[in-house]
Every structure is written in C-alpha cells, then in structure tokens.
Amino acid sequence: MDYIKTKGILTFRRHLLDLFYLTLGCFIMAVGTSLFLLPNQLSSGGFSGIATIIYYLFGFPLGTVILALNVPFLIWAFFKLGKELLIKSILGTVILSIFIDLLDQIPVLTEDRFLACIYGGVCIGLGLALVLKAGSSTGGTDLITYIAKAYKPHVRTSNVMVIIDIIIVTLNVFFFKQVEIGLYSAISIYLMGKMIDIVFEGVNFTKMMFIVSKNYKEIAEEVGNKLGRGSTGIYAKGMYTREKRMMLLCVGARGEIAKIKQIATELDPKAFIIIANARETWGKGFKRD
C-alpha cells in the first residue's frame, strides 16, 4: 500500500510539474508571437503563419484562429495518439490561444523587424522547448508530425516540419508581398531551433580530445591530478608506421580543453591531438538525470 501511495504521489507531482512547464511555455510563446512577430507581420511557421494572414485579412483574433485550425487535427489525433498526449495537446493549444489573444491587447514593444525576429524567435523557441519537456504539444506542425509518426514511425519529423514551415512562410511572403518578411521569419525559425537545442542539451557544451603520445601515462596522471578528469586508454595502431600505441580519450568542459592541451604538449611536444565537439555527455563529473 505504501508503494502504491508513494507512486501515486510521484505521478501527481509529475503531472503538476508538466502542467507548470506547459503553462509557462505557452505564456512565453505567446509573448514572442503577440508582442514581437505578429505586429511586424512575421511568422514562426506552422499554423501561426496561416493565422497571421487571416488576422491581417479579416481581423480575426490570432489565438482563436490558431485554435480553430487545430480542431480537425486534434480530432484526427484522437484516433491515432495516446490519451495523455492528446489531453496535453488540447491543453497546450487552448492555453496558448488564450494567452496570444490576451497579450495582443498590449501595445507593440518594437516595430524594428530585426529585433522582433530575434526576440520573437528566442521566446517561441524557449517556450516550445518547455512545452516539449512537459511531453505536450501546442498543435500545429508538431501535432502533425506526431500524427505522421503514428502512421509511419520511421518518418523524419524534422523534414516534415521544415517542409511545412517553408510552405507557410512562402505564403506569408506572397500575401504581404515583401521578401524581407520571409528572410526575417527564417531567422526566427532558426533561433527557435537553437533555443530548443539549448534547453534540451544545456549550455555547458563539452569537448573530447584524442591524444596519441608515448607519454600517455604521465599525461593521464597529470590531467587527473590537476583537473580531476579521468582518461580512457584506447589501443590503437598507426597504419602508416605500423606502430602500436595507446591513445587517450579525455572529455572536459570548454574551459578545460586548453589546459588539457597544455599538459599534453608540455609532457610531449610531439603529441598528436584531435579536439572534437561532444553533443551530450552524461555520467560522473557531467550532467545526470
């Protein structure tokens, strides 16, 4: 009974945290849309791009139009997606639409399209990342990709989203008859993607170094003593010299790489070093769940 009660409490806390992320993410997305992109006729792709055209053509509230456009896909998703994802998607779509229409009443923050595309893209990307962290959706292209994956699990969702965004931004360009709108919108969409990457991968990017040296023992020991970083020895063979050597693999933060390089070159000026980016690093000394 205690186990079931504890599990129930943890599940409730998880749903509560997901709802917090979802609400906060929708609010931040609405700020980027209503206060930056919409007043400057810019688009972040997806249904908001279509809704922007309808907003300027008929004067209908942007949030309401986004919600209306999502209704058919939410009904479709009812038959193809899990109940939890569908409920969260409905919540996300409704909350975002309400926030967009509320914030649309606030005076414009900037009429500079360059500033608008930057801040709008950053806000929408940050907000969408929080929504995705909650395992939810705000409808639009991300909901379409969920549905597409339900039919074809191996489809590349990034390709689907890019194609849809390109089509919608192109429609915005034709409607407003300004190529600049497409160019600025492209910047916003790019920044959205980068913000999502930062939220999911963190800003503490790591690098890895491959060091080939006859003094590998001394280098590994010095790196451990001075930086507290471990090293992994990998047996390697030079195909040109036919010599068998030990290659060290060291992983560290960006600020530590220069120090590791300095240690290696001081102990062996002829050391062969390769430095590469590590997309994510998990485990001791780095981020954990």
NUZA-180988 format. One record per residue (C-alpha): x, y, z. Coordinates in steps of 0.02 Angstrom, whole numbers, plus 32768, in hexadecimal, padded with zeros to 4 digits. Layout:
N
XYZ...
//
This chain:
289
800080008000808C8078802B80DD80557F82803980787F26801E81187F8B80D081557F6A80C0812E7EB2801C818D7EAC806A82267EFF80FD82237E86808782147DF1802082A77E3180BD83117E4980F882E47D99805183187D4D805383B87DB4810483E27D7A80D383BA7CC6803F84317CD480B284B97D18812E84A37C88809E849F7C0C804E853F7C4E80F3859D7C5D812985637BB08085859A7B61809386457BB4814586607B74811086277AC6807E86A27ACB80F5872F7AFB8162870A7A6480CB86FC79F1805B878C7A2B80DD880C7A5F816487F079DC8138878A7941808087B17923808B8871792A8118886A78AB80C087EF78368143876A7857812486B07863816D862178C6812585A4784B809F8528787B7FEA85587893801B860178DA80598630782D7FB1860877DE7F57865D78707FC186FA78557F80870877A27ECC86F277DD7EEA8770786A7F1F87F877EF7EA087C5776B7E0387BB77D67E3887FE78817E0D875C78DC7E6C874379827F0C86E179627EF9866A79F67E46863F79C77E78861A79137F0885AA794C7E90854A79BB7E128537792C7E9984F978B57ECF847779347E22842D79557E2183B678BD7ECF837678E87EA2835F79A07E0D82F679697E7F829478F67EFE827E79827E73823879F17E75819A79887F32818C79717F8A81CC7A0E7F8C81987AC47F0C81E57B397F8E823F7BA57FE482937B117F3C82C47AC67EFF83137B6A7FA283737B7E7F9983AB7AC77EE883ED7ADF7F1F84487B7E7FB884907B277F5484CC7A907ECC851D7AFA7F43856E7B777FB285B37AED7F1C85F97A8D7ED986507B297F82869D7B547F9C86DA7AA17EF487337A9C7F0F87807B497FBE87BF7B237F8588027A7A7F3288907ADD7FDB88CD7B1B803089587AB680B989247A3C816689167A8C81C9893879ED81A9895F79378259893079068246888D78A582F8885678C782E2886579838235881679768273877D791882FF87617996829C87767A368203872379EC8266868B79B482C0867C7A5B821E86897ABF81BE860D7A54825085927A528264859C7B0F81AA858A7B2C819884F97AB2822A849F7B0581D184AA7BAE813184687B5E819183D67B1181E383B57BBA813483A07BFF8117831A7B7C809383887B2B806E83E67A8C801F848C7A5B7FD5844379BE800E847D791480A1842A78BE80DE83CC79588031837B79698034834F78AF80DD82FB78C6809A82957957800C825A78E880858237785880F181CC78C98057816A790080428134784A80FA8127781D8168811678BA8209812B785781DB81CF78048255825C782881ED82DA7888826D8364786C8253835577B08197835F77C381A283FB7830821F845277BE81B684327722811784727775816F850D77BA81BB853677108111852A76BB80BC8596773F8145861C7743813E8621768480828641768F80A486D177078120871C768B80A1871275FC801587597667807587EE76AD80DA8801760C817D881C766B821387A9765B825887F376FC81CC879E775D820A86F5772182BF871E774A8299875C77F9822286CC781882AC865277E7831B869F786E8290868878EE827885D178BF833485B278CA833E8603797782A8859C79AF830784FC798483A6853879DC834685637A7C82F684B77A7E83A384697A6E83E784D47AFD835884A57B71836683EB7B4D842483E07B428456846A7BB984D184F87BA08563849A7BED85A0844D7B4C862D83D27B5F86BE83A37AEF872283047ADC87DB82F27AB9883782617A6B88EE82657A9C897081F47A4E8A1281FB7AB08A9B818A7AF18A8781E37B9889D081B67BA989E3817A7C5D8A2E821E7C9889AC82837C39891B82207C81896282307D31897F82EB7D2188D0830B7CDA888782A87D6C88EE83037DEF88DA83B57DAD882983B07D6487D8831C7DB887AB82D37D0F87BD821C7CE5880481D97C4387DF813D7BDF886C80DD7B8B884480977ADF88BA801F7A8888E2806079DA89558039794A89A080B578D0897D807178228A0D80D577D78A9480AC78598A468005788A8A6C8033793F89F7800279CC89D280907A42895D80C37ACD88E3814F7AA5889481B37B3187E081EE7B2C87BF82837B9E871982DF7BAF870983897C0086B1842F7C0086E684B27B83874F850E7C0387AE846F7C3087E1843F7B80886984C27B7188B384867C1888B183D07BE0890584027B3D898984637B9D89AC83CE7C1089BC83587B7B8A3083C77B168A9F83EF7BAC8AB883367BD18AC983087B1A8AE583947A9A8ACB83127A108A2182D97A50899B82C679CB88F883147A078848831479BF87C283857A0C870B836779E3866183A07A2385FE83297A91854483457A75851483017B20857582BA7BB38524825A7C41857082097CDA85E8822F7D65862982E07D5E85A583147CDF84EA832A7CDF847882A17D1D83BC82807D22
//
